């Protein structure tokens, strides 16, 4: 007999009930409208890159220029950044990490020699002899702004692809925010019905960081909840899992010798295809949590509140 204690879901149960792709219809309409409205503007803007001088001016003027140009040329961002790292080493630098596309652009604007080199690489790299000995032809063949490249601007579908690539990061952030709000609304709704106070995204001293939701407050929390949603995978997930392990260790020490129903309870709400793909980190979070839930299993939260508070 568990005296009404809510059941802990296994990792497998969380995976089977995961919301792989959270859908916010309002956000989908907002992003779609933004993309469609930008198509004609971008077609006109990119016509200016027919010359090297025009290309340089486009790069100086538009913060997302390298994202759009590499997409137009069908150059993967990963390969482009590797090539930039190679050039940095050749110039005598010893990179400790790769430059993002925005960092490459900033360097081009700050240093005319970099602007000249990268612009020439993008414009006609496939015909420059020094690159033929450094970059495989499979990749180098895409480094050309010519009639074939610019012909892609006649297609709204190709331009739509460029724009969607540019707003993907923004979309992922917004869908994450929307998921957070959906989960937080459910949790805070339960708190309101039960007459409990709570804080959202405030720093909890014993965690030494902000926690998604603390009940009843950050000074004397009884339930701590972290919320995360991910579509893709990245190293930030491993950092997140490490954070949960650190907090779990702190709570174990804090809860030592306390009766079960007086413990500080740690809940992680974890969802999305990215987390299902990152199961080693998902297992760490599960081990560190009193309860690991997802959007579909949040109904048990009310039982958790009634049991522990």
C-alpha positions in Angstrom: 0.0 0.0 0.0 1.4 3.4 -1.0 -1.2 5.5 1.0 -2.2 7.3 -2.2 1.3 8.2 -3.2 1.3 9.0 -7.0 3.0 6.4 -9.2 6.4 7.3 -10.7 6.4 7.0 -14.5 9.2 5.0 -16.0 11.4 6.5 -18.8 9.6 4.1 -21.3 6.2 5.4 -20.2 7.3 9.0 -20.6 8.7 8.2 -24.1 5.6 6.4 -25.2 3.4 9.3 -24.2 5.7 12.1 -25.4 4.4 15.0 -27.5 7.1 14.7 -30.1 6.1 17.9 -31.9 4.1 20.4 -29.9 1.7 22.4 -32.2 0.6 26.0 -31.5 -1.8 26.9 -34.3 -1.5 30.6 -33.6 2.3 30.5 -33.9 2.1 28.4 -37.1 -0.1 31.1 -38.6 2.2 33.9 -37.4 5.3 32.3 -38.8 3.6 31.4 -42.1 2.4 35.0 -42.5 5.9 36.3 -41.8 7.5 33.9 -44.3 5.1 34.7 -47.1 5.4 38.5 -46.5 9.2 38.3 -46.8 9.4 36.4 -50.2 9.2 39.3 -52.6 11.4 41.6 -50.5 14.1 38.9 -50.3 14.0 38.2 -54.1 14.7 41.9 -54.7 17.4 42.2 -52.0 19.4 39.1 -53.3 19.5 40.5 -56.8 22.2 42.9 -55.5 24.7 40.0 -55.0 25.4 39.7 -58.8 28.8 41.5 -58.3 31.4 41.1 -55.6 30.9 44.7 -54.5 27.1 44.1 -54.3 27.8 40.9 -52.3 29.9 42.8 -49.8 27.3 45.5 -49.4 24.6 42.9 -48.8 26.7 41.3 -46.1 27.3 44.6 -44.4 23.7 45.5 -44.5 21.9 42.4 -43.5 22.6 40.5 -40.2 21.3 37.2 -41.6 23.1 37.6 -44.9 25.5 34.6 -44.6 22.6 32.3 -43.5 20.7 33.2 -46.7 23.7 33.2 -49.0 24.9 29.8 -47.9 21.4 28.5 -48.2 21.0 29.9 -51.7 24.3 28.2 -52.6 23.3 24.9 -51.0 26.3 25.1 -48.7 25.7 23.4 -45.3 26.4 25.7 -42.3 28.5 23.0 -40.7 30.8 22.7 -43.8 31.1 26.5 -44.2 32.1 26.9 -40.5 34.8 24.1 -41.0 36.2 25.9 -44.0 36.3 29.2 -42.0 38.2 27.4 -39.2 40.7 26.1 -41.8 41.3 29.6 -43.0 41.7 30.9 -39.5 44.4 28.3 -38.9 46.2 29.2 -42.1 46.2 32.9 -41.0 48.1 31.9 -37.8 45.1 31.7 -35.4 44.6 28.8 -33.0 40.9 28.4 -32.8 39.4 27.2 -29.4 36.0 26.9 -31.0 34.1 27.5 -34.3 32.8 30.9 -35.2 29.0 31.1 -35.7 27.8 32.7 -39.0 27.2 35.9 -37.2 30.8 35.9 -35.8 32.1 35.3 -39.4 30.1 38.3 -40.6 31.3 40.5 -37.8 34.9 39.6 -38.6 34.3 40.4 -42.3 32.9 43.8 -41.4 35.8 44.5 -39.0 38.6 43.3 -41.3 38.6 44.2 -45.0 41.0 41.3 -45.7 38.5 38.8 -44.4 35.7 40.6 -46.3 37.7 40.2 -49.5 38.6 36.6 -48.9 35.2 35.3 -47.9 33.4 37.3 -50.5 35.7 35.9 -53.2 35.2 32.4 -51.8 31.4 32.7 -52.0 31.4 34.4 -55.4 33.8 32.3 -57.3 35.6 29.9 -54.9 34.9 26.9 -57.3 37.4 28.5 -59.8 40.1 29.7 -57.4 43.1 27.4 -57.6 44.2 27.6 -53.9 40.8 26.3 -52.8 41.0 23.4 -55.2 43.9 21.9 -53.2 42.2 22.6 -49.8 38.5 21.8 -50.3 37.0 18.7 -51.9 35.3 19.4 -55.3 32.1 17.9 -53.9 31.8 20.9 -51.5 33.7 23.5 -53.5 31.4 23.2 -56.6 28.7 25.0 -54.7 30.8 28.1 -54.1 29.7 30.1 -57.1 27.3 33.0 -57.5 26.4 32.8 -61.2 23.4 32.6 -63.5 22.4 29.2 -62.2 22.5 30.3 -58.6 20.6 33.5 -59.3 18.1 31.6 -61.3 16.9 30.1 -58.1 15.5 33.5 -57.2 12.8 33.0 -59.8 11.3 30.3 -57.6 9.1 31.3 -54.7 9.6 27.8 -53.3 13.4 28.3 -53.2 13.1 31.7 -51.6 10.6 30.3 -49.1 13.2 27.7 -48.1 15.8 30.4 -47.5 13.5 32.4 -45.3 12.3 29.4 -43.3 15.9 28.4 -42.6 16.5 31.9 -41.3 13.5 31.8 -39.0 13.9 28.2 -37.8 15.8 29.3 -34.6 13.2 31.9 -33.9 10.4 29.3 -34.5 12.1 26.8 -32.2 12.5 29.4 -29.4 8.8 30.5 -29.8 7.5 26.9 -29.8 9.5 26.3 -26.6 8.0 29.3 -25.0 4.5 28.3 -26.0 5.1 24.8 -24.6 6.4 26.3 -21.3 3.3 28.5 -21.1 0.9 25.5 -21.7 2.6 23.4 -19.0 2.9 26.4 -16.5 -0.8 27.2 -17.0 -1.8 23.7 -16.1 0.5 23.6 -13.0 -0.5 27.1 -11.8 -4.1 26.3 -12.4 -3.9 23.4 -10.0 -2.1 25.6 -7.5 -4.9 28.2 -7.7 -7.6 25.5 -7.2 -5.7 24.2 -4.2 -5.1 27.7 -2.7 -1.3 27.4 -3.1 1.1 30.2 -3.9 3.9 29.8 -6.5 6.7 31.6 -8.3 7.6 31.3 -12.0 11.2 31.5 -13.3 12.7 32.9 -10.1 16.1 32.1 -8.5 15.9 29.5 -5.8 18.8 29.8 -3.3 19.3 26.1 -2.7 19.3 25.5 -6.4 21.6 28.5 -7.1 19.7 29.2 -10.3 16.3 30.0 -11.6 13.7 27.2 -11.4 10.7 27.1 -13.7 8.1 26.9 -10.9 8.6 26.8 -7.1 5.7 26.0 -4.7 4.8 27.8 -2.4 7.7 30.2 -2.7 11.5 30.4 -3.4 12.4 30.8 0.3 10.8 27.6 1.6 9.9 25.5 -1.5 8.1 22.2 -1.1 7.8 21.4 -4.8 10.4 22.5 -7.4 9.5 22.0 -11.1 11.7 22.4 -14.1 10.2 22.5 -17.6 12.0 21.7 -20.9 10.9 21.0 -24.4 13.2 20.2 -27.4 12.6 19.5 -31.0 16.3 18.9 -31.9 19.3 17.7 -30.0 22.3 19.7 -28.7 25.0 19.8 -26.0 22.7 22.1 -24.0 20.7 19.0 -23.1 23.7 17.4 -21.5 24.2 20.6 -19.5 20.5 20.6 -18.5 20.8 17.0 -17.3 23.9 17.9 -15.2 21.9 20.8 -13.6 19.2 18.3 -12.6 21.8 16.0 -11.1 23.3 18.9 -9.1 19.9 19.9 -7.7 19.0 16.3 -6.9 22.2 15.9 -4.9 21.4 19.1 -3.0 17.9 18.0 -2.3 19.0 14.5 -1.1 21.1 16.2 1.5 18.3 18.6 2.4 15.8 15.9 2.7 17.9 13.5 4.8 15.9 11.9 7.6 12.8 13.9 6.7 9.5 11.9 6.5 8.4 11.2 2.9 5.6 13.7 2.9 7.8 16.5 4.3 10.5 16.2 1.6 11.1 18.8 -1.0 9.9 17.2 -4.2 11.6 17.7 -7.5 9.6 17.3 -10.7 10.9 17.6 -14.3 8.5 18.1 -17.2 10.4 16.9 -20.2 9.0 16.6 -23.7 9.7 16.8 -27.4 11.4 14.7 -30.1 14.8 16.1 -29.2 14.6 14.6 -25.7 13.4 11.2 -27.0 16.5 11.2 -29.2 18.7 12.1 -26.3 17.9 9.2 -24.1 21.2 9.1 -22.2 20.4 12.5 -20.8 16.8 11.7 -20.4 17.8 8.8 -18.1 20.0 11.1 -16.0 17.0 13.5 -15.6 14.7 10.6 -14.6 17.2 9.4 -12.0 17.5 12.9 -10.6 13.7 13.5 -10.4 11.1 12.4 -7.9 8.7 12.5 -10.8 9.4 13.0 -14.5 6.3 14.0 -16.5 5.4 15.2 -19.9 2.4 17.2 -21.3 0.3 14.1 -21.6 0.9 12.9 -18.0 0.5 16.2 -16.3 -2.8 15.1 -14.8 -0.9 13.3 -12.1 0.4 16.7 -10.8 -2.8 17.3 -8.9 -2.3 14.0 -7.1 1.3 14.9 -6.3 0.2 18.2 -4.7 -2.5 16.5 -2.6 -0.1 13.9 -1.4 2.8 16.2 -0.4 1.1 19.4 0.6 
